Amino acid sequence: MHILITGGTGLIGRQLCKTLLADGHVLTVLSRNPDTVPAKCGAGVRALASLDEWQPGRSFDAVINLAGEPIVDARWTEQRKQALWNSRVTLTENLVQRITTAQHKPGVLLSGSAVGYYGDRGDAGLGEAAGPGADFPARLCNAWEAAALVAEASGVRVCLLRTGLVLSRQAGLLGRMLLPFKLGLGARLGDGKQWMSWIHMDDYVAMVLSLLRDAQARGPYNMTAPQPATNREFTATLAKVLHRPAPFIVPAWFLKFVMGERACLLLEGQKVLPQKIESAGYRVAFAKLADALRDLLGK
Ligand SMILES: NC(=O)c1ccc[n+]([C@@H]2O[C@H](COP(=O)([O-])OP(=O)(O)OC[C@H]3O[C@@H](n4cnc5c(N)ncnc54)[C@H](OP(=O)(O)O)[C@@H]3O)[C@@H](O)[C@H]2O)c1
């Protein structure tokens, strides 16, 4: 297949490109820095600098839409919220406009979303049928999904990737946590009762491939491991795998003071379960957090 990937230069995108190339697919990556695409995504991967370069005569068999400004990196000023919105919702609207006007439409669009779709939901186990939350991440994910679903009217199969916390060797959440934990400065966040719906990168990529191939797959998919952990459990498990203590607590008031509204990403959570993909027969390789962490950290 010839696959167009937005956000292909990112943490998930690069790993996905590696696997798709090994599977023999031809890849084109949309990037604001097209010159960096072969180095980041693999030799032979083509680059699009802008969606304007996708003329109606050009065809892709599938589109994977992962682009988005990092959500946790900067304080959520109105300007930052607009950038987060534009890089996901507006970009997806433009992408879908290209898809629906292409002479040969792609058969499938796999489009990004996040478990933040559900908002803060306490201890309730959430399958894909659960409704959306009302905070900023939930509204962002809801609009991002709605923009992608417009492609269905043109006969394109659309899957929405409600992505959990992707654990990877390279960077992301685990990369950020590693140094303090290795130094014995690991800490629980707030009361530690908030759920963290995590997924091993290998499972994430394998799930994407399975959704790409499965002609019956459509609609939202929780891209998470079947055993989410509370922040308290996550902290204790990472500390145990690293053989380090994690005696500290970062108080909720401090995180709110330093991070503002985006502290909700660390202090609130949702217990998300991958019901649909498991029902479709996908078997998760890393269901237990300790196994995933041991694999990723070579322990
Ligand atoms: N990693 C996670 O744990 C996680 C969890 C939930 C949801 N997600 C979502 O999954 C997607 C991929 O995650 P990731 O961790 O791989 O993200 P990432 O490493 O931050 O990469 C995101 C990619 O999006 C592109 N991008 C950033 N800002 C953009 C903008 N203003 N306009 C157009 N493109 C822009 C960048 O490509 P260029 O610089 O090449 O243009 C970048 O490579 C993101 O949308 C993220 O919100 C990730």
The ligand as an SDF file (V2000), in Angstrom:
LIG
                    3D

 48 52  0  0  0  0  0  0  0  0999 V2000
    2.6130    9.5920   22.7890 N   0  0  0  0  0  0  0  0  0  0  0  0
    1.5360    9.4410   23.5760 C   0  0  0  0  0  0  0  0  0  0  0  0
    1.6240    8.8890   24.6980 O   0  0  0  0  0  0  0  0  0  0  0  0
    0.1690    9.9010   23.0900 C   0  0  0  0  0  0  0  0  0  0  0  0
   -0.9390    9.7090   23.9180 C   0  0  0  0  0  0  0  0  0  0  0  0
   -2.1890   10.1170   23.4890 C   0  0  0  0  0  0  0  0  0  0  0  0
   -2.3280   10.7210   22.2420 C   0  0  0  0  0  0  0  0  0  0  0  0
   -1.2380   10.9040   21.4660 N   0  0  0  0  0  0  0  0  0  0  0  0
   -1.4220   11.5790   20.1740 C   0  0  0  0  0  0  0  0  0  0  0  0
   -0.8760   10.8100   19.1310 O   0  0  0  0  0  0  0  0  0  0  0  0
   -0.2480   11.6620   18.1680 C   0  0  0  0  0  0  0  0  0  0  0  0
    1.1950   11.2160   17.9630 C   0  0  0  0  0  0  0  0  0  0  0  0
    1.8500   11.2420   19.2200 O   0  0  0  0  0  0  0  0  0  0  0  0
    3.4330   11.3810   19.3520 P   0  0  0  0  0  0  0  0  0  0  0  0
    3.7790   11.0990   20.7670 O   0  0  0  0  0  0  0  0  0  0  0  0
    4.1040   10.6030   18.2730 O   0  0  0  0  0  0  0  0  0  0  0  0
    3.5930   12.9430   19.0840 O   0  0  0  0  0  0  0  0  0  0  0  0
    4.9250   13.7810   18.7780 P   0  0  0  0  0  0  0  0  0  0  0  0
    6.1480   12.9690   19.0050 O   0  0  0  0  0  0  0  0  0  0  0  0
    4.7980   15.0710   19.5230 O   0  0  0  0  0  0  0  0  0  0  0  0
    4.8100   14.0520   17.1980 O   0  0  0  0  0  0  0  0  0  0  0  0
    3.7310   14.7490   16.6730 C   0  0  0  0  0  0  0  0  0  0  0  0
    4.0070   15.1090   15.2380 C   0  0  0  0  0  0  0  0  0  0  0  0
    3.0140   16.0710   14.8590 O   0  0  0  0  0  0  0  0  0  0  0  0
    3.5670   17.0280   14.0010 C   0  0  0  0  0  0  0  0  0  0  0  0
    3.1470   18.3610   14.4420 N   0  0  0  0  0  0  0  0  0  0  0  0
    3.4060   18.9630   15.6310 C   0  0  0  0  0  0  0  0  0  0  0  0
    2.9060   20.2080   15.6360 N   0  0  0  0  0  0  0  0  0  0  0  0
    2.3320   20.3910   14.4230 C   0  0  0  0  0  0  0  0  0  0  0  0
    1.6600   21.4950   13.8100 C   0  0  0  0  0  0  0  0  0  0  0  0
    1.5060   22.6580   14.4510 N   0  0  0  0  0  0  0  0  0  0  0  0
    1.2070   21.3380   12.5450 N   0  0  0  0  0  0  0  0  0  0  0  0
    1.4010   20.1890   11.8830 C   0  0  0  0  0  0  0  0  0  0  0  0
    2.0270   19.1080   12.4040 N   0  0  0  0  0  0  0  0  0  0  0  0
    2.4810   19.2280   13.6600 C   0  0  0  0  0  0  0  0  0  0  0  0
    5.0810   16.9350   14.0720 C   0  0  0  0  0  0  0  0  0  0  0  0
    5.5710   16.6790   12.7610 O   0  0  0  0  0  0  0  0  0  0  0  0
    6.5760   17.6970   11.9810 P   0  0  0  0  0  0  0  0  0  0  0  0
    7.3890   18.3820   13.0490 O   0  0  0  0  0  0  0  0  0  0  0  0
    7.3780   16.7930   11.1120 O   0  0  0  0  0  0  0  0  0  0  0  0
    5.6970   18.6210   11.2160 O   0  0  0  0  0  0  0  0  0  0  0  0
    5.3650   15.7680   15.0150 C   0  0  0  0  0  0  0  0  0  0  0  0
    6.2570   14.8330   14.4790 O   0  0  0  0  0  0  0  0  0  0  0  0
   -0.3370   13.0900   18.7080 C   0  0  0  0  0  0  0  0  0  0  0  0
   -1.3670   13.7640   18.0270 O   0  0  0  0  0  0  0  0  0  0  0  0
   -0.6800   12.9100   20.1670 C   0  0  0  0  0  0  0  0  0  0  0  0
   -1.5260   13.9300   20.6630 O   0  0  0  0  0  0  0  0  0  0  0  0
    0.0090   10.5150   21.8490 C   0  0  0  0  0  0  0  0  0  0  0  0
  1  2  1  0
  2  3  2  0
  2  4  1  0
  4  5  1  0
  4 48  2  0
  5  6  2  0
  6  7  1  0
  7  8  2  0
  8  9  1  0
  8 48  1  0
  9 10  1  0
  9 46  1  0
 10 11  1  0
 11 12  1  0
 11 44  1  0
 12 13  1  0
 13 14  1  0
 14 15  2  0
 14 16  1  0
 14 17  1  0
 17 18  1  0
 18 19  2  0
 18 20  1  0
 18 21  1  0
 21 22  1  0
 22 23  1  0
 23 24  1  0
 23 42  1  0
 24 25  1  0
 25 26  1  0
 25 36  1  0
 26 27  1  0
 26 35  1  0
 27 28  2  0
 28 29  1  0
 29 30  1  0
 29 35  2  0
 30 31  1  0
 30 32  2  0
 32 33  1  0
 33 34  2  0
 34 35  1  0
 36 37  1  0
 36 42  1  0
 37 38  1  0
 38 39  2  0
 38 40  1  0
 38 41  1  0
 42 43  1  0
 44 45  1  0
 44 46  1  0
 46 47  1  0
M  CHG  2   8   1  16  -1
M  END
$$$$
